[in-house]
């Protein structure tokens, strides 16, 4: 089976991510599509296994096989978790809707570590841009501020919010380079500090509900195995 066919014929969930999902789209913004496909169980009985992810077939489209997606989500991968909370869902079949109903099972206080680690990597890139070019890539700075805000609020409330909401205009001002870099740095430091304070009294559990997610995966694989070819 061609990898593209897995996306075309076996997608269970598809959404829009990036600036459009974040409420930060402007004229000319790309439409980034993300999805989850369920590879038919009999494909795993062969020596050559189905791919864990597929890029395409459309431009700006990327999909994960269900097991890979769940594994990354259980490890609190920021990009994966945000896919589950996209406000722009384009498709979800019965299995996809059950996946969405499980999204709180993936959340835990682990998000502080993973979001912070991801943010640190992005911050190093921004600092390198400042040293090399005298200014950061303002679009990347905007998205890092949004991510840090989302992480802090998740730890405070137990709910992951993807859309920037009332933060849209201040964030777009950063993207346009209208906010001095030292002020942006100060905002980032404050958000990191507030997230570190929130983790200790967060309503999130210490660990995700791995058993609940695994039960869903096993049932889904079994149903696929029993389905006529």
CORGILIN-V620626 format. One record per pair of residues at least 12 apart in sequence whose C-alpha atoms are under 7 Angstrom apart, sorted by sequence separation. I is the first residue (numbers start at 1). J is the second residue. If there is no record, write none. Layout:
i->{I,I}
j->{J,J}
This chain:
i->{52,53,150,52,18,16,17,16,17,52,84,16,17,15,16,146,15,84,14,15,14,13,14,13,11,12,11,12,119,11,12,37,39,10,11,33,34,35,36,37,38,10,32,33,34,35,36,37,38,10,31,32,33,34,35,36,37,142,7,36,6,76,74,142,6,73,142,76,76,78,115,138,139,77,78,138,76,138,112,138,152,155,149,152,156,145,148,152,155,148,151,155,158,158,156,157,158,155,155,3,4,4,21,17,21,21,17,16,15,16,15,16,15,14,15,85,14,15,86,14,85,13,14,13,12,13,82,12,12,13,12,112,109,109,108,109,110,107,108,109,110,108,109,108,108,107,106,105,106,105,74,74,22,23,21,22,23,21,22,23,24,23,41,41,42,40,41}
j->{64,65,162,65,32,31,32,32,33,68,100,33,34,33,34,164,34,103,34,35,35,35,36,36,35,36,36,37,144,37,38,63,65,37,38,60,61,62,63,64,65,38,60,61,62,63,64,65,66,39,60,61,62,63,64,65,66,171,37,66,37,107,106,174,39,106,175,110,111,114,151,174,175,114,115,175,114,176,151,177,191,195,191,194,198,188,191,195,198,192,195,199,202,203,202,203,204,202,204,54,56,57,86,83,87,88,86,86,86,88,88,89,89,89,90,160,90,91,162,91,162,91,92,92,92,93,162,93,95,96,96,199,199,204,204,205,206,204,205,206,207,206,207,207,208,208,208,208,209,209,208,210,162,163,162,163,164,163,164,165,168,168,221,224,225,224,225}
